[in-house]
Amino acid sequence: MATKTKEAAETKPGLRPMTEYIKLPNADSLEGAYLEGMQCKSCKIVQLYVRTRRACPACQGHDAEQFTPVRLSPEGEIWIYTIVHQSWPGITTPFVGAIIDVPVEGQADRKVAVRANVVGVEPDPKHVKMGMKVRAKAAIAHKDGEGNEVVVFEYEPA
């Protein structure tokens, strides 16, 4: 038990991605952050990375090497959105929540639906449109109980 306490004391807080599909090439910076999808080797569908996934939901392929990691484009398009007026305590409202159609880099015909907030735009239907072009950016959401800065992806008008 004392070893764990010593290790915890020696580990300095850093960046911690909110989900496992947020990738940080540099552990000390948001620079170069990207989203990672997993592409089925059989049917080529792409979904957000989930390391515990064992079978493809589209073709039911379940080979040990069924999925290949792919990088998602930073560019996307709002597929659908909502303006959120009521949220958890401490969350500033209103804000724009959206499903973003995000292509796989190098495969424009392959897209993934990514749920994210849209920032840098007034949360009003006059300013947000379905089909609106957006660009991803990594951001710090808050600090966790261990002092790590929690990293999320959000989108802003392109």
Secondary structure as UniProt FT lines:
FT   HELIX           2..10
FT   STRAND          15..17
FT   TURN            20..21
FT   STRAND          22..23
FT   TURN            27..28
FT   TURN            31..32
FT   STRAND          34..40
FT   TURN            41..43
FT   STRAND          46..48
FT   TURN            51..52
FT   TURN            57..59
FT   TURN            64..65
FT   STRAND          67..72
FT   STRAND          75..84
FT   TURN            89..90
FT   STRAND          95..104
FT   TURN            105..106
FT   STRAND          107..118
FT   TURN            125..127
FT   TURN            130..131
FT   STRAND          133..143
FT   TURN            145..146
FT   STRAND          149..157
//
